[in-house]
Amino acid sequence: MTGEEREAVRQRYNLRNAIAPKEAEQARGWWEKTSEIRPARDRRFVFRTFSGLPRGVASDAITVGKCRPPRKEIFGVAAVWYSPDGRPGQIRSYESPASEACEAVALALASISLARDDEFPIGEAPDFLFGAARSDCLGVLDELEVCPSVCPEDRDETLAVGGRVTPPRIADRVEPRYPEASRLAGKQGVVTIEAIITADGCVAEVSVLQGVDPILDVEAARAVAQWKYQPARIGERAVRVYLTVSVTFRLT
């Protein structure tokens, strides 16, 4: 390693050992793998899909990792706990129906997808949940292709629905899981999600615009990440668009 790399490793090691005992204990408790999320009240969760990976890395990782997810399901979810100064501290698997092989691939891809060094620190030190794409939409994980000097009209541009842009139509909707703990606690409401729908009808870059409760917000975002659409169009040409959707949790 270079001198700069050795210094970065040393600082990262010192940072992890400098976490207060109480915070470290909270982190260990949160990372225990359970069937329900139990986030601390003062933590903010952000769910986003992997994106910007070198083209082909995700599909190659799945193949090499012997991950065989069902076609319509996401192949794994990883979570990142950030240390008090806003830098990544730990990364762990988050509860999902994925196999151990697929979880390992999700962890690897989440590590690659972490924010670049020049984006640190993340001031509020949140916890992030990284949701992998459904297995027949792995292209949403890749960085966009580099355009030639003269790009076709609207090439890789993300458009707003309206005017000459006809909206995408849902083709395969996955219903969110309604955790029993949330039901018993009387949690309900509407979670507003923003996503990008690609020209292939896949869902990319999911984010929560307005949430109800951290547990329900994550379940809503994870469900939307598995939806499939008939793409938006300008005339006969499929295009990439922003879309806002709502997911309702209602006690019955």
Contacts in CASP RR format, 6 or more apart in sequence:
PFRMAT RR
TARGET T0000
AUTHOR 0000-0000-0000
METHOD contacts of the structure
MODEL  1
MTGEEREAVRQRYNLRNAIAPKEAEQARGWWEKTSEIRPARDRRFVFRTF
SGLPRGVASDAITVGKCRPPRKEIFGVAAVWYSPDGRPGQIRSYESPASE
ACEAVALALASISLARDDEFPIGEAPDFLFGAARSDCLGVLDELEVCPSV
CPEDRDETLAVGGRVTPPRIADRVEPRYPEASRLAGKQGVVTIEAIITAD
GCVAEVSVLQGVDPILDVEAARAVAQWKYQPARIGERAVRVYLTVSVTFR
LT
1 9 0 8 1.000
12 87 0 8 1.000
15 83 0 8 1.000
15 85 0 8 1.000
15 87 0 8 1.000
15 89 0 8 1.000
16 83 0 8 1.000
16 89 0 8 1.000
19 27 0 8 1.000
19 83 0 8 1.000
19 84 0 8 1.000
20 84 0 8 1.000
23 84 0 8 1.000
26 40 0 8 1.000
27 81 0 8 1.000
27 90 0 8 1.000
30 38 0 8 1.000
30 39 0 8 1.000
30 40 0 8 1.000
30 81 0 8 1.000
30 127 0 8 1.000
31 79 0 8 1.000
31 81 0 8 1.000
31 90 0 8 1.000
31 92 0 8 1.000
33 92 0 8 1.000
33 93 0 8 1.000
33 95 0 8 1.000
34 95 0 8 1.000
35 95 0 8 1.000
36 95 0 8 1.000
36 179 0 8 1.000
36 180 0 8 1.000
36 181 0 8 1.000
36 215 0 8 1.000
37 94 0 8 1.000
37 95 0 8 1.000
37 179 0 8 1.000
37 214 0 8 1.000
37 215 0 8 1.000
37 218 0 8 1.000
39 45 0 8 1.000
39 127 0 8 1.000
39 214 0 8 1.000
39 215 0 8 1.000
43 126 0 8 1.000
43 127 0 8 1.000
43 214 0 8 1.000
44 124 0 8 1.000
44 126 0 8 1.000
44 127 0 8 1.000
44 214 0 8 1.000
45 126 0 8 1.000
45 127 0 8 1.000
45 128 0 8 1.000
45 129 0 8 1.000
45 214 0 8 1.000
45 217 0 8 1.000
45 218 0 8 1.000
46 126 0 8 1.000
46 127 0 8 1.000
46 128 0 8 1.000
46 129 0 8 1.000
46 207 0 8 1.000
46 208 0 8 1.000
47 128 0 8 1.000
47 129 0 8 1.000
47 130 0 8 1.000
47 131 0 8 1.000
47 206 0 8 1.000
47 207 0 8 1.000
47 208 0 8 1.000
47 217 0 8 1.000
47 218 0 8 1.000
47 221 0 8 1.000
47 222 0 8 1.000
47 225 0 8 1.000
48 128 0 8 1.000
48 129 0 8 1.000
48 130 0 8 1.000
48 131 0 8 1.000
48 205 0 8 1.000
48 206 0 8 1.000
48 207 0 8 1.000
49 130 0 8 1.000
49 131 0 8 1.000
49 132 0 8 1.000
49 133 0 8 1.000
49 140 0 8 1.000
49 141 0 8 1.000
49 203 0 8 1.000
49 204 0 8 1.000
49 205 0 8 1.000
49 206 0 8 1.000
49 225 0 8 1.000
50 58 0 8 1.000
50 109 0 8 1.000
50 110 0 8 1.000
50 113 0 8 1.000
50 130 0 8 1.000
50 131 0 8 1.000
50 132 0 8 1.000
50 133 0 8 1.000
50 141 0 8 1.000
51 113 0 8 1.000
51 140 0 8 1.000
51 141 0 8 1.000
51 143 0 8 1.000
51 204 0 8 1.000
51 205 0 8 1.000
52 113 0 8 1.000
52 141 0 8 1.000
52 142 0 8 1.000
52 143 0 8 1.000
52 144 0 8 1.000
53 109 0 8 1.000
53 112 0 8 1.000
53 113 0 8 1.000
53 141 0 8 1.000
53 142 0 8 1.000
53 143 0 8 1.000
54 142 0 8 1.000
54 143 0 8 1.000
55 142 0 8 1.000
55 143 0 8 1.000
55 145 0 8 1.000
56 142 0 8 1.000
57 109 0 8 1.000
57 112 0 8 1.000
57 141 0 8 1.000
57 142 0 8 1.000
58 109 0 8 1.000
58 133 0 8 1.000
58 138 0 8 1.000
58 139 0 8 1.000
58 141 0 8 1.000
58 142 0 8 1.000
59 138 0 8 1.000
61 67 0 8 1.000
61 105 0 8 1.000
61 108 0 8 1.000
61 109 0 8 1.000
62 69 0 8 1.000
62 75 0 8 1.000
62 102 0 8 1.000
62 105 0 8 1.000
62 135 0 8 1.000
62 138 0 8 1.000
65 101 0 8 1.000
65 104 0 8 1.000
65 105 0 8 1.000
66 101 0 8 1.000
67 75 0 8 1.000
67 98 0 8 1.000
67 99 0 8 1.000
67 101 0 8 1.000
67 102 0 8 1.000
67 104 0 8 1.000
67 105 0 8 1.000
68 99 0 8 1.000
68 101 0 8 1.000
68 102 0 8 1.000
69 75 0 8 1.000
69 76 0 8 1.000
69 98 0 8 1.000
69 99 0 8 1.000
69 102 0 8 1.000
69 135 0 8 1.000
70 135 0 8 1.000
71 134 0 8 1.000
71 135 0 8 1.000
71 136 0 8 1.000
72 134 0 8 1.000
72 135 0 8 1.000
72 136 0 8 1.000
72 172 0 8 1.000
72 174 0 8 1.000
72 226 0 8 1.000
72 228 0 8 1.000
73 97 0 8 1.000
73 98 0 8 1.000
73 134 0 8 1.000
73 135 0 8 1.000
73 226 0 8 1.000
74 96 0 8 1.000
74 98 0 8 1.000
74 131 0 8 1.000
74 132 0 8 1.000
74 133 0 8 1.000
74 134 0 8 1.000
74 135 0 8 1.000
74 222 0 8 1.000
74 225 0 8 1.000
74 226 0 8 1.000
75 98 0 8 1.000
75 102 0 8 1.000
75 105 0 8 1.000
75 106 0 8 1.000
75 132 0 8 1.000
75 133 0 8 1.000
75 134 0 8 1.000
75 135 0 8 1.000
76 93 0 8 1.000
76 96 0 8 1.000
76 98 0 8 1.000
76 102 0 8 1.000
76 103 0 8 1.000
76 105 0 8 1.000
76 106 0 8 1.000
76 131 0 8 1.000
76 132 0 8 1.000
77 93 0 8 1.000
77 94 0 8 1.000
77 95 0 8 1.000
77 96 0 8 1.000
77 98 0 8 1.000
77 106 0 8 1.000
77 129 0 8 1.000
77 130 0 8 1.000
77 131 0 8 1.000
77 132 0 8 1.000
77 222 0 8 1.000
78 91 0 8 1.000
78 92 0 8 1.000
78 93 0 8 1.000
78 94 0 8 1.000
78 103 0 8 1.000
78 106 0 8 1.000
78 107 0 8 1.000
78 109 0 8 1.000
78 110 0 8 1.000
78 129 0 8 1.000
78 130 0 8 1.000
78 131 0 8 1.000
78 132 0 8 1.000
79 91 0 8 1.000
79 92 0 8 1.000
79 93 0 8 1.000
79 94 0 8 1.000
79 127 0 8 1.000
79 128 0 8 1.000
79 129 0 8 1.000
79 130 0 8 1.000
80 88 0 8 1.000
80 89 0 8 1.000
80 90 0 8 1.000
80 91 0 8 1.000
80 110 0 8 1.000
80 114 0 8 1.000
80 127 0 8 1.000
80 128 0 8 1.000
80 130 0 8 1.000
81 88 0 8 1.000
81 89 0 8 1.000
81 90 0 8 1.000
81 91 0 8 1.000
81 92 0 8 1.000
81 127 0 8 1.000
82 88 0 8 1.000
82 89 0 8 1.000
82 122 0 8 1.000
82 125 0 8 1.000
82 126 0 8 1.000
82 127 0 8 1.000
82 128 0 8 1.000
83 89 0 8 1.000
83 125 0 8 1.000
84 125 0 8 1.000
85 121 0 8 1.000
85 125 0 8 1.000
86 120 0 8 1.000
86 121 0 8 1.000
86 122 0 8 1.000
86 123 0 8 1.000
86 124 0 8 1.000
86 125 0 8 1.000
87 120 0 8 1.000
87 121 0 8 1.000
87 122 0 8 1.000
88 114 0 8 1.000
88 115 0 8 1.000
91 107 0 8 1.000
91 110 0 8 1.000
91 111 0 8 1.000
92 107 0 8 1.000
93 103 0 8 1.000
93 106 0 8 1.000
93 107 0 8 1.000
94 129 0 8 1.000
96 103 0 8 1.000
96 106 0 8 1.000
98 106 0 8 1.000
106 130 0 8 1.000
106 131 0 8 1.000
106 132 0 8 1.000
109 130 0 8 1.000
109 132 0 8 1.000
109 141 0 8 1.000
110 130 0 8 1.000
113 130 0 8 1.000
115 122 0 8 1.000
129 218 0 8 1.000
129 221 0 8 1.000
129 222 0 8 1.000
131 206 0 8 1.000
131 222 0 8 1.000
131 225 0 8 1.000
132 141 0 8 1.000
133 139 0 8 1.000
133 140 0 8 1.000
133 141 0 8 1.000
133 202 0 8 1.000
133 203 0 8 1.000
133 204 0 8 1.000
133 225 0 8 1.000
134 202 0 8 1.000
134 203 0 8 1.000
134 225 0 8 1.000
134 226 0 8 1.000
134 228 0 8 1.000
136 228 0 8 1.000
137 198 0 8 1.000
137 200 0 8 1.000
137 201 0 8 1.000
137 202 0 8 1.000
137 203 0 8 1.000
137 228 0 8 1.000
139 198 0 8 1.000
139 200 0 8 1.000
139 202 0 8 1.000
140 198 0 8 1.000
140 202 0 8 1.000
140 203 0 8 1.000
140 204 0 8 1.000
140 205 0 8 1.000
144 156 0 8 1.000
145 156 0 8 1.000
147 155 0 8 1.000
147 156 0 8 1.000
154 234 0 8 1.000
154 239 0 8 1.000
156 240 0 8 1.000
157 239 0 8 1.000
157 240 0 8 1.000
158 196 0 8 1.000
158 240 0 8 1.000
158 241 0 8 1.000
158 242 0 8 1.000
159 165 0 8 1.000
159 232 0 8 1.000
159 234 0 8 1.000
159 239 0 8 1.000
159 240 0 8 1.000
159 241 0 8 1.000
159 242 0 8 1.000
160 241 0 8 1.000
160 242 0 8 1.000
161 167 0 8 1.000
161 168 0 8 1.000
161 232 0 8 1.000
161 241 0 8 1.000
161 242 0 8 1.000
161 243 0 8 1.000
164 234 0 8 1.000
164 235 0 8 1.000
165 232 0 8 1.000
165 233 0 8 1.000
165 234 0 8 1.000
165 239 0 8 1.000
165 241 0 8 1.000
166 232 0 8 1.000
166 233 0 8 1.000
166 234 0 8 1.000
166 235 0 8 1.000
167 232 0 8 1.000
167 241 0 8 1.000
167 243 0 8 1.000
168 197 0 8 1.000
168 201 0 8 1.000
168 229 0 8 1.000
168 230 0 8 1.000
168 231 0 8 1.000
168 232 0 8 1.000
168 241 0 8 1.000
168 243 0 8 1.000
169 229 0 8 1.000
169 230 0 8 1.000
170 227 0 8 1.000
170 228 0 8 1.000
170 229 0 8 1.000
170 230 0 8 1.000
171 201 0 8 1.000
171 228 0 8 1.000
171 229 0 8 1.000
171 230 0 8 1.000
172 227 0 8 1.000
172 228 0 8 1.000
173 227 0 8 1.000
174 223 0 8 1.000
174 226 0 8 1.000
174 227 0 8 1.000
175 223 0 8 1.000
176 216 0 8 1.000
176 219 0 8 1.000
176 220 0 8 1.000
176 222 0 8 1.000
176 223 0 8 1.000
176 247 0 8 1.000
176 249 0 8 1.000
177 219 0 8 1.000
177 222 0 8 1.000
177 223 0 8 1.000
178 216 0 8 1.000
178 219 0 8 1.000
178 249 0 8 1.000
179 215 0 8 1.000
179 216 0 8 1.000
179 219 0 8 1.000
181 215 0 8 1.000
182 213 0 8 1.000
182 215 0 8 1.000
182 216 0 8 1.000
182 249 0 8 1.000
183 251 0 8 1.000
186 251 0 8 1.000
187 212 0 8 1.000
187 213 0 8 1.000
187 215 0 8 1.000
187 216 0 8 1.000
187 249 0 8 1.000
188 212 0 8 1.000
188 249 0 8 1.000
188 250 0 8 1.000
188 251 0 8 1.000
189 212 0 8 1.000
189 216 0 8 1.000
189 248 0 8 1.000
189 249 0 8 1.000
189 250 0 8 1.000
190 210 0 8 1.000
190 212 0 8 1.000
190 246 0 8 1.000
190 247 0 8 1.000
190 248 0 8 1.000
190 249 0 8 1.000
191 208 0 8 1.000
191 210 0 8 1.000
191 211 0 8 1.000
191 212 0 8 1.000
191 216 0 8 1.000
191 217 0 8 1.000
191 220 0 8 1.000
191 221 0 8 1.000
191 246 0 8 1.000
191 247 0 8 1.000
191 248 0 8 1.000
191 249 0 8 1.000
192 208 0 8 1.000
192 209 0 8 1.000
192 210 0 8 1.000
192 211 0 8 1.000
192 244 0 8 1.000
192 245 0 8 1.000
192 246 0 8 1.000
193 206 0 8 1.000
193 207 0 8 1.000
193 208 0 8 1.000
193 209 0 8 1.000
193 220 0 8 1.000
193 221 0 8 1.000
193 224 0 8 1.000
193 244 0 8 1.000
193 245 0 8 1.000
193 246 0 8 1.000
193 247 0 8 1.000
194 206 0 8 1.000
194 207 0 8 1.000
194 208 0 8 1.000
194 209 0 8 1.000
194 242 0 8 1.000
194 243 0 8 1.000
194 244 0 8 1.000
195 203 0 8 1.000
195 204 0 8 1.000
195 205 0 8 1.000
195 206 0 8 1.000
195 207 0 8 1.000
195 224 0 8 1.000
195 225 0 8 1.000
195 242 0 8 1.000
195 243 0 8 1.000
195 245 0 8 1.000
196 203 0 8 1.000
196 204 0 8 1.000
196 205 0 8 1.000
196 240 0 8 1.000
196 241 0 8 1.000
196 242 0 8 1.000
196 243 0 8 1.000
197 203 0 8 1.000
197 204 0 8 1.000
197 229 0 8 1.000
197 231 0 8 1.000
197 232 0 8 1.000
197 240 0 8 1.000
197 241 0 8 1.000
197 242 0 8 1.000
197 243 0 8 1.000
198 204 0 8 1.000
198 231 0 8 1.000
198 240 0 8 1.000
199 231 0 8 1.000
199 238 0 8 1.000
199 239 0 8 1.000
199 240 0 8 1.000
200 231 0 8 1.000
200 238 0 8 1.000
201 228 0 8 1.000
201 229 0 8 1.000
201 230 0 8 1.000
201 231 0 8 1.000
201 238 0 8 1.000
202 228 0 8 1.000
202 229 0 8 1.000
203 224 0 8 1.000
203 225 0 8 1.000
203 226 0 8 1.000
203 227 0 8 1.000
203 228 0 8 1.000
203 229 0 8 1.000
206 221 0 8 1.000
206 224 0 8 1.000
206 225 0 8 1.000
207 221 0 8 1.000
208 217 0 8 1.000
208 220 0 8 1.000
208 221 0 8 1.000
209 244 0 8 1.000
211 217 0 8 1.000
211 220 0 8 1.000
212 249 0 8 1.000
216 249 0 8 1.000
220 247 0 8 1.000
220 249 0 8 1.000
223 247 0 8 1.000
224 245 0 8 1.000
224 247 0 8 1.000
231 238 0 8 1.000
231 239 0 8 1.000
232 238 0 8 1.000
232 239 0 8 1.000
232 240 0 8 1.000
232 241 0 8 1.000
232 243 0 8 1.000
233 239 0 8 1.000
END
